Amino acid sequence: MTATEIRNCIQQAAQACQQKDATTFASLFASNAELIISNQRIVGKEQIAAITANYLANCENIQIDIKNIIVEENRAVVEWIWRDRKGDSGKENCAANAISLTFVDGKIARWREYTAPPLETEPSNE
């Protein structure tokens, strides 16, 4: 994949999350891909779709602000700010995520996400 294709894939992943579209999100992954988030390791496109659908079902008004994407060969790192409101409680959620990705044959083979509270004033991505 080219760097542009990798960046486009990351943007498609963000857009799928914002639209609460777990099927499209999972379609970006290889059939045997792994997704590592919140001390969970999810393996396989079907499991990724299921866990994503379950998570997104509890989120409202998802907004993702991509701050930085670095691409090196078949690997990328993205920094983004995730904001949502929890549907059951109405509680606002905001997190700064760093995501390490590996791509194989045009698909995400590995997604490893690290989450931290955002800085009080996030730097501009300019």
Salt bridges, closest charged atoms under 4 A:
GLU34 OE1 - ARG41 NE 2.59
GLU34 OE2 - ARG110 NE 2.85
GLU60 OE2 - LYS20 NZ 3.44
ASP65 OD2 - LYS67 NZ 2.90
ASP84 OD1 - LYS86 NZ 3.42
GLU92 OE2 - ARG85 NH2 2.99
